[in-house]
């Protein structure tokens, strides 16, 4: 079992974020020790790492909660979970393409400056 501080450090989140995810129902309420400190398992750490990944791809807290609820229902929800992840993957791929386009524009601007153009 790991304390909230250990978990936050391991996952790369702050303690407030871990508490936030728990308060929003993305994490099951933590077990508590005799001093009422939150305790987490390896499985919960893995889940937090995945939550962080999903958030970094732009998935909303509501969508992650929907995904979490589907996981809790069981394997019958696999098609819906696959769809959620595929949709998020496509959004991320679209963003990558947009960033590539922006990078090309910046490179073009730099080339003009290096040629002595002033615009």
C-alpha positions in Angstrom: 0.0 0.0 0.0 1.2 3.5 -0.9 0.4 6.9 0.6 -1.1 9.6 -1.4 2.3 11.4 -1.5 4.1 8.3 -2.8 1.4 7.8 -5.4 1.5 11.4 -6.6 5.2 11.3 -6.9 5.2 7.9 -8.7 2.5 9.0 -11.2 3.8 12.6 -11.7 0.7 14.3 -10.3 0.3 16.6 -7.3 -1.7 15.4 -4.3 -4.5 17.7 -5.1 -5.0 16.1 -8.5 -5.2 12.6 -6.9 -7.8 13.9 -4.5 -9.7 15.6 -7.3 -9.8 12.4 -9.4 -11.1 10.5 -6.3 -13.7 13.2 -5.6 -14.9 13.0 -9.2 -15.3 9.3 -9.1 -12.4 8.4 -11.4 -10.8 6.5 -8.5 -12.6 4.4 -6.0 -12.4 6.0 -2.5 -9.0 5.1 -1.0 -8.6 2.7 1.8 -7.5 4.4 5.0 -4.9 3.6 7.6 -5.3 4.0 11.4 -4.5 7.7 11.1 -7.1 8.2 8.3 -4.4 8.6 5.6 -5.3 7.5 2.1 -3.7 4.2 1.0 -3.5 3.0 -2.6 -2.6 -0.2 -4.3 -0.4 -0.9 -7.4 -3.6 -1.4 -9.4 -4.8 2.1 -8.4 -1.4 3.5 -9.4 -1.7 1.9 -12.8 -5.2 3.3 -13.2 -3.9 6.8 -12.3 -1.2 6.6 -14.8 -3.8 5.8 -17.4 -6.0 8.7 -16.2 -3.1 11.0 -16.6 -2.5 9.7 -20.1 -6.1 10.2 -21.1 -6.1 13.7 -19.6 -2.9 14.6 -21.5 -4.6 13.5 -24.7 -7.4 15.9 -24.0 -10.1 13.5 -22.7 -12.5 15.2 -20.4 -13.0 14.1 -16.8 -16.6 13.2 -17.8 -15.4 11.0 -20.6 -12.9 9.3 -18.3 -15.6 8.7 -15.7 -17.9 7.2 -18.4 -15.0 4.9 -19.4 -14.4 4.0 -15.7 -18.0 3.1 -15.3 -17.9 0.9 -18.4 -14.9 -0.9 -17.0 -16.7 -1.5 -13.7 -19.6 -3.1 -15.6 -17.4 -5.7 -17.1 -16.4 -7.2 -20.5 -19.8 -6.7 -22.0 -18.8 -3.0 -22.4 -15.7 -3.7 -24.4 -17.2 -2.4 -27.7 -18.1 1.0 -26.0 -14.7 1.2 -24.4 -12.9 0.5 -27.6 -15.0 3.2 -29.3 -14.1 5.8 -26.6 -10.4 5.0 -26.9 -10.4 4.9 -30.7 -12.2 8.3 -30.8 -9.7 9.8 -28.4 -6.9 8.3 -30.5 -8.3 9.9 -33.6 -8.6 13.3 -31.9 -5.0 13.1 -30.9 -3.9 12.1 -34.4 -5.8 15.1 -35.8 -4.1 17.4 -33.3 -0.7 16.0 -34.3 -1.5 16.7 -38.0 -2.5 20.2 -37.1 0.8 20.7 -35.1 2.7 19.4 -38.1 1.0 22.0 -40.3 1.8 24.7 -37.8 5.5 23.6 -37.7 5.7 23.9 -41.5 4.3 27.4 -41.4 7.0 28.4 -38.8 9.7 26.7 -40.9 8.5 28.7 -43.9 8.6 31.9 -42.0 12.1 31.2 -40.7 13.3 30.4 -44.3 12.0 33.8 -45.5 13.8 35.6 -42.6 17.1 33.7 -43.4 16.8 34.8 -47.0 16.5 38.4 -45.8 12.8 38.9 -46.3 11.2 41.1 -43.8 7.7 39.5 -43.5 
